[in-house]
Every structure is written in C-alpha cells, then in structure tokens.
C-alpha cells in the first residue's frame, strides 16, 4: 500500500514538472537576438517613428547589415516631445535626418556595462555623444537610457527617452532654419537666372554668342542633374514599395511557432498518458 502511494506521489510530481515546463515554453518569447536591429525595432512596437525615419533616410539596409552596431533608439514618445513641426521638417530634409540618425549609432556592440564607463560615444556621424552617470542613471546627451541590452543578430539596442541632435541640426532647429533649405536654394537659383538674363540682354556680337553657349551648357547640366534626381527618387520609391511591410512575421518566426506547437502537442500527449496512469493507480488504491 505504501509503495503504491509513493508511486502516485512521484507520478503527480512528474506531471507538475511537465505542466510547468509546457507553460514556460509557451510563455517565453522568441529570442530577439535572432532578428536584426531593424526587425527588432519594428517588432517591438515602440519605435514606429524611428523605423519610418530609417526608411526615409535609406538606412534600413545599412542597419540590416553585418555590423555589429549599437543603436540608442528613441521611442515614439521621444520624437513626439520635439518642438511642433520638427519631425516633419526632418523627414523633409533627408541630409539633416540622416545626420540625426547616424548620431544615434555607434560602431561595434557596446553593452550597458561598458556604456556606463565611457565618457562619450564615438558615433557613426563622426561627432561624439557625451555620456554621464548620475545616481545610477546613465544619460547619453540629454537622454536617459531607460532600457538596455536588447540584443539583435547584428548588434544591441539601448532605449532612450529623447532624440539626440547633432550640434548643427540643433542650431538649425533653434534658429528656425531647418525647413528653409529648399526655399532658399530655389530663390538663389531664380536670382542667378535673372542675372544671367539681364546680362544676355546687354551683350552684343561675340559676347552674346558666348553667353548663349554658357546658358546652353548650364541648362544641359541642370537637365542632367534633374534627370539624375528623378532617377534617384524613382529608385527610392521602388525600394520603399518593395520593402516588406513592418510587423509581418518572418519565415524564422513561423518555424519557431511550428516547433512550439509540435512541442506542445507532445507535452499534452505525455500529460494525458501520465494522467491516465495516475487515474489507474488511484483506482487501484481505492480498491
């Protein structure tokens, strides 16, 4: 009688271990280290503005590369905290946007324990981002590091609560000139064209012929430049359309999900078998 009771206790103990293991297996997320930095940011859900900015600046393929990279990633709330209109202005000014994004990337894989000992981080932009530690809180520039060591297949991500701005971009935002680049350029081009027209009107003979030739050369160069810009825009549009929409599961995710399902079915089968055995032993004890 005592032997059967011991067996029953052992069976229920093993049954509890199996149930606990199955719960842990289904509750554990897919390791973020299996995805690259861009896919990890996309899957997280807190970095939609950052991912959109990477796409606009054509830096997605770069951060999907071999790396490794360390990315200080501002959340959507961090971008929203910028002055009104700044995000839209940055999205419209690709060179400035690119500088801002590169200012958030450090070559190599720098974990949190190493970041806290660094006086500054040499960014891919070439401008160092200052690092400070106060009361155990690590700051990069004016941003607090709020989550650390989110590992990806090609680097690591540290989450920050503010957008880091290079000095030149910060100065443009403060002076309100960030969005004036294209308008200023257009005015300058018009002024130059008017001056050339006035000069042509006063030229005679050979001077007039030389001026016309100069205008034709410049017009040809401008046309070629315009065609090149058009090709670049077309290529960028094609690239953006061909990219996989954010949030779609990868093939690796399907395989992991299938493995979890198979493992679950096996565990359920084992649990049912042990449950039947426990029931038969219990009936034997009652008899």
Buried (B, 14 or more C-beta within 10 A) or exposed (E): EEEEEEBBEEBBEBBEEBEEEBEEEEEEEBEBEBBBBBBBBBBBEBBBBBBBBBBBBBBBEBBBBEBBBBBBBBBBEBBEEBEEEBBEBBBBBBEBBBBBBBBBBBBEBBEEEEBBEBEEBEBBBEBBBEBBEEEEEBBBBEBBBBBBBBBBBBBBBBBBBBBBBBEEBBEBBEEEEBBBBEEEEEEEEEEEBEEBEEBBEEBEEEEBEEBEEEBEEEEEEEEEEEEEEEEEEEEBEEEEEEEEEBEEEBEEBEEBEEEBEEBEEEBEEBBEEBEEBBEEBBEEEEE
